[in-house]
Amino acid sequence: MSEYQITSFRPEHLVPAIQLFIANYEKERNKVPALASSAEIVERIQPRLAELTAKFPACVAIGNNNTVCGYMAGISGLKNFRGPHDGVYILEWAHASGGTDRINVYALMYEYLAESWVTAGNHVQAISILAHDGELQDYWFRQGFGMEVIDAVLCSKPSRGPEIPGLEIIPAHRPKDVAAWIQMRHELQQSLSAAPVLLSILKAPDVESVMDDPRQQILMAYCHGYPAGYMMARMDADGVAAIIGGPTTFSINGVYLRPQFRNRGIAAALLRRIVEWGEQQGVPRIGVDFESANRPVCRFWQKHFSPVCHSCVRHVDARRVSQEDPNVPPPEEIKEIAGRACRWAEQRLGQTGYRGQCLAFVEDALEQANQLELFGGDTAAESADIYEAGNINAPPPEGSLVFYDWEGLLNGELRNWGHVGLSLADGNVIHAWDKVRIDAFSNIVNLSVPPGSGPLRYRGWVPLQRVLLGMQRR
Ligand SMILES: CC(C)(COP(=O)(O)OP(=O)(O)OC[C@H]1O[C@@H](n2cnc3c(N)ncnc32)[C@H](O)[C@@H]1OP(=O)(O)O)[C@@H](O)C(=O)NCCC(=O)NCCS
């Protein structure tokens, strides 16, 4: 038995959960001192975690002495999430675990939640991880997740380089700036849709909503009057990880230099101007997020910014999500097979030819009425073992095979031969005992048995779906 109990997240788990996250966050902050203080983070994420865990499936791992050793929660049912399907996203503050056994705790929590996410139709699963937690990243990579996005925070302002001849940097405000920006934004989308980034081209935000937003700054770079590129930043850190974001953080939400103007220091000059603008506004932090597959962009940003979050994504096979098992017939066909087998069996009521051959009777009903060949044991007891007969707390549904233990003498041999019948509607079973007969499944244990043998004991039932596994059509 596991030494952890995985259960649903409850309000009393909130404070210990935040403490677990903050312990990990402090380790990240030791590597990246530009990150906000723990007190600021607690204030920002505690209400959000309370809301998230009240609204969506969430779990905790409870260890010895009733301590919270881990927690996990995801926003599920996100439409068109990194593809045409629904998805679930576990934010960087919506999971944590502590101690030397933390990866084991993560494995138990993921197992607990992932099944319900997939059952609810979430094809895509994404998680953001603190960037310096290599051990945890390795765990998620082994679960089939791959890195897609890096969130980073500014650590060093670009130094002033040599003068770039003919360069002019101005905020976009004239109609010709807007026209050039629209054109270059389109070029950027095209370049991100090409290999190796391969992003889909999404509908771009409405031009007026961007230009008229007082929180948005767009800087244009002109070279000898020719539009060379742009960089844009926003005042509320929308889009970057919550541990960077906040109302007083800038996020850089776009950069593009036309290919012929690259490698001259123009993007660095644009960044320097954005940083100076932030300094004038008293902004303590600047964040950015970018695709990890975009190598030139990663190289540029990582010169001045430190990664603090890696967002990783897993695409679950759509065939798994739709729950269709190609190895068993569809439910409608199973119902028809059961119906034909029951009718075949009922036509033989009262016959004595199957006495002592209960398994042959059930198999013949299924096989002859449906032109099938099945794979089972040599005796009813063997078949019950192979199919793992059970479900004793629920009555057998129509078409299921109902099993009993029966130890007796057959063909001169005394052993548990077992007994089996085919379930009809209303808990009745058709089976071959002294003759082919119908009895309530619970009454079969009261049937009289041959002298010298033990009583019939109810073993449970097996759905027809399981019995049909691997069947051959004749
Ligand atoms: C990433 C990008 C913005 C960089 O723009 P850039 O103007 O070329 O950047 P810089 O010139 O400041 O720096 C790039 C390199 O040129 C070098 N450089 C700067 N001035 C130079 C000069 N005068 N001579 C030679 N090299 C120079 C820099 O040192 C840097 O080199 P490094 O990568 O070896 O360190 C640009 O490649 C681009 O637009 N890419 C596509 C946009 C995109 O994908 N955006 C996604 C948004 S996240």
The ligand as an SDF file (V2000), in Angstrom:
LIG
                    3D

 48 50  0  0  0  0  0  0  0  0999 V2000
   15.3440   37.6070  -32.6640 C   0  0  0  0  0  0  0  0  0  0  0  0
   15.4700   38.8930  -33.4660 C   0  0  0  0  0  0  0  0  0  0  0  0
   14.4370   39.8750  -32.9690 C   0  0  0  0  0  0  0  0  0  0  0  0
   16.8650   39.4610  -33.2410 C   0  0  0  0  0  0  0  0  0  0  0  0
   16.9510   40.7000  -33.9120 O   0  0  0  0  0  0  0  0  0  0  0  0
   18.3620   41.3840  -34.3020 P   0  0  0  0  0  0  0  0  0  0  0  0
   18.1020   42.7830  -34.5930 O   0  0  0  0  0  0  0  0  0  0  0  0
   19.0160   40.5400  -35.3140 O   0  0  0  0  0  0  0  0  0  0  0  0
   19.1200   41.2600  -32.9170 O   0  0  0  0  0  0  0  0  0  0  0  0
   20.5180   41.9100  -32.5860 P   0  0  0  0  0  0  0  0  0  0  0  0
   21.1550   42.4110  -33.8440 O   0  0  0  0  0  0  0  0  0  0  0  0
   20.3470   42.8620  -31.4770 O   0  0  0  0  0  0  0  0  0  0  0  0
   21.3210   40.6430  -32.0470 O   0  0  0  0  0  0  0  0  0  0  0  0
   21.4720   39.5150  -32.8740 C   0  0  0  0  0  0  0  0  0  0  0  0
   22.9510   39.1650  -33.0490 C   0  0  0  0  0  0  0  0  0  0  0  0
   23.6140   40.1320  -33.8440 O   0  0  0  0  0  0  0  0  0  0  0  0
   24.8160   40.5480  -33.2080 C   0  0  0  0  0  0  0  0  0  0  0  0
   25.1490   41.9270  -33.6160 N   0  0  0  0  0  0  0  0  0  0  0  0
   24.6840   43.0540  -33.0840 C   0  0  0  0  0  0  0  0  0  0  0  0
   25.2460   44.1180  -33.7380 N   0  0  0  0  0  0  0  0  0  0  0  0
   26.0420   43.6150  -34.7070 C   0  0  0  0  0  0  0  0  0  0  0  0
   26.8540   44.1910  -35.7000 C   0  0  0  0  0  0  0  0  0  0  0  0
   26.9460   45.4940  -35.8430 N   0  0  0  0  0  0  0  0  0  0  0  0
   27.5350   43.3740  -36.5040 N   0  0  0  0  0  0  0  0  0  0  0  0
   27.4390   42.0420  -36.3920 C   0  0  0  0  0  0  0  0  0  0  0  0
   26.6810   41.4260  -35.4570 N   0  0  0  0  0  0  0  0  0  0  0  0
   25.9760   42.2200  -34.6340 C   0  0  0  0  0  0  0  0  0  0  0  0
   24.4640   40.4010  -31.7330 C   0  0  0  0  0  0  0  0  0  0  0  0
   25.6070   40.3450  -30.9360 O   0  0  0  0  0  0  0  0  0  0  0  0
   23.7370   39.1240  -31.7550 C   0  0  0  0  0  0  0  0  0  0  0  0
   24.6690   38.0550  -31.9270 O   0  0  0  0  0  0  0  0  0  0  0  0
   24.6230   36.7020  -31.1310 P   0  0  0  0  0  0  0  0  0  0  0  0
   23.2520   36.0970  -31.4510 O   0  0  0  0  0  0  0  0  0  0  0  0
   25.7360   35.9210  -31.6600 O   0  0  0  0  0  0  0  0  0  0  0  0
   24.7430   37.0850  -29.7230 O   0  0  0  0  0  0  0  0  0  0  0  0
   15.2810   38.6020  -34.9580 C   0  0  0  0  0  0  0  0  0  0  0  0
   16.0830   37.5130  -35.3050 O   0  0  0  0  0  0  0  0  0  0  0  0
   13.8750   38.3240  -35.3860 C   0  0  0  0  0  0  0  0  0  0  0  0
   13.1060   39.2180  -35.6590 O   0  0  0  0  0  0  0  0  0  0  0  0
   13.4960   37.0330  -35.4570 N   0  0  0  0  0  0  0  0  0  0  0  0
   12.1680   36.6730  -35.8890 C   0  0  0  0  0  0  0  0  0  0  0  0
   11.1330   37.2230  -34.9560 C   0  0  0  0  0  0  0  0  0  0  0  0
   10.4430   36.2250  -34.1110 C   0  0  0  0  0  0  0  0  0  0  0  0
   10.4820   35.0480  -34.3120 O   0  0  0  0  0  0  0  0  0  0  0  0
    9.7590   36.7060  -33.0910 N   0  0  0  0  0  0  0  0  0  0  0  0
    9.0920   35.9150  -32.1190 C   0  0  0  0  0  0  0  0  0  0  0  0
    8.6330   36.7710  -31.0240 C   0  0  0  0  0  0  0  0  0  0  0  0
    9.0250   36.0750  -29.4660 S   0  0  0  0  0  0  0  0  0  0  0  0
  1  2  1  0
  2  3  1  0
  2  4  1  0
  2 36  1  0
  4  5  1  0
  5  6  1  0
  6  7  2  0
  6  8  1  0
  6  9  1  0
  9 10  1  0
 10 11  2  0
 10 12  1  0
 10 13  1  0
 13 14  1  0
 14 15  1  0
 15 16  1  0
 15 30  1  0
 16 17  1  0
 17 18  1  0
 17 28  1  0
 18 19  1  0
 18 27  1  0
 19 20  2  0
 20 21  1  0
 21 22  1  0
 21 27  2  0
 22 23  1  0
 22 24  2  0
 24 25  1  0
 25 26  2  0
 26 27  1  0
 28 29  1  0
 28 30  1  0
 30 31  1  0
 31 32  1  0
 32 33  2  0
 32 34  1  0
 32 35  1  0
 36 37  1  0
 36 38  1  0
 38 39  2  0
 38 40  1  0
 40 41  1  0
 41 42  1  0
 42 43  1  0
 43 44  2  0
 43 45  1  0
 45 46  1  0
 46 47  1  0
 47 48  1  0
M  END
$$$$
